[in-house]
């Protein structure tokens, strides 16, 4: 494959507004600072609002096709345990998440 060279383009000179800003800076003198990004006028500053449900904003909330809403998490299992989980879910015609959810519910039951 042959590499193509990038196309070079010539930029247009500065616009009139840039020249006006430069002249204004020169007239004010070198000791004054011109704001780089002036605040837009008419806008009020307010405290940022926190989301009502921070978990749903930061976590992966998934709505399944059957209407179930679930939170996606990552769980690390040993290779043997992961294989047993996959075999159990396949033999019972369930999703692996359903098997894990029922096992955790039984484990965490009071």
C-alpha positions in Angstrom: 0.0 0.0 0.0 1.2 3.5 -0.8 0.8 6.2 1.7 -0.9 9.4 0.6 0.4 12.8 1.7 -1.9 15.0 3.6 -3.5 17.9 1.6 -2.1 21.3 2.5 -4.5 24.3 2.6 -3.8 28.0 3.1 -5.7 29.7 5.9 -7.4 33.0 5.4 -6.1 36.0 7.2 -7.6 37.1 10.5 -11.1 38.6 10.4 -11.8 42.2 11.1 -13.1 41.5 14.6 -9.8 39.9 15.5 -8.0 43.0 14.2 -10.3 45.3 16.2 -9.5 43.2 19.4 -5.8 43.5 18.7 -6.0 47.3 18.3 -8.0 47.5 21.5 -5.4 45.6 23.3 -2.6 47.8 22.0 -4.5 50.9 23.0 -5.1 49.7 26.6 -1.4 49.0 27.0 0.7 45.9 27.8 -0.1 46.0 31.6 -3.8 45.2 31.2 -5.2 41.8 30.7 -8.0 41.1 28.2 -10.3 38.2 29.3 -9.8 35.2 27.1 -13.3 33.8 27.5 -15.7 36.5 28.8 -18.8 35.3 30.5 -22.0 35.5 28.4 -24.2 38.3 29.7 -27.6 37.6 31.0 -26.8 34.1 32.3 -27.0 33.5 36.0 -24.7 31.1 37.8 -26.4 28.4 39.8 -25.3 25.4 41.7 -25.2 22.2 39.7 -28.2 20.0 40.4 -27.5 16.5 41.5 -29.5 13.8 39.7 -32.5 12.5 41.7 -31.3 8.9 41.4 -27.5 8.9 41.2 -27.3 5.1 40.9 -29.3 5.1 37.7 -27.1 7.9 36.3 -23.8 6.2 37.0 -24.7 2.6 36.7 -25.9 0.5 33.8 -29.6 0.1 34.3 -31.0 -2.2 31.7 -34.6 -2.9 30.8 -35.0 -6.4 29.3 -37.4 -7.2 26.5 -39.7 -8.9 28.9 -40.0 -5.7 31.0 -37.6 -6.6 33.8 -35.4 -3.8 34.9 -31.9 -4.9 36.0 -28.7 -3.3 37.1 -25.7 -4.7 35.2 -22.7 -5.7 37.4 -19.5 -7.6 36.8 -18.8 -10.7 38.9 -15.5 -12.7 38.6 -15.9 -16.4 39.1 -13.4 -19.3 39.0 -13.3 -21.2 35.8 -14.9 -24.3 37.3 -17.7 -22.3 39.0 -18.5 -20.4 35.8 -18.7 -23.7 33.9 -21.1 -25.2 36.5 -23.2 -22.0 36.3 -23.4 -22.2 32.5 -24.3 -25.9 32.5 -27.0 -25.4 35.2 -28.5 -22.5 33.3 -28.5 -24.4 30.0 -30.1 -27.6 31.5 -32.8 -25.6 33.3 -33.4 -23.4 30.2 -32.6 -20.2 32.1 -30.4 -17.2 31.7 -27.2 -17.3 33.8 -28.3 -14.1 35.5 -31.5 -15.8 36.6 -29.6 -18.6 38.2 -27.2 -16.2 40.0 -30.1 -14.0 41.1 -32.0 -16.9 42.7 -28.8 -18.3 44.3 -28.0 -14.8 45.8 -31.6 -14.3 47.0 -31.5 -17.6 48.8 -28.0 -16.9 50.3 -29.0 -13.3 51.4 -32.4 -14.3 52.8 -32.9 -13.5 56.4 
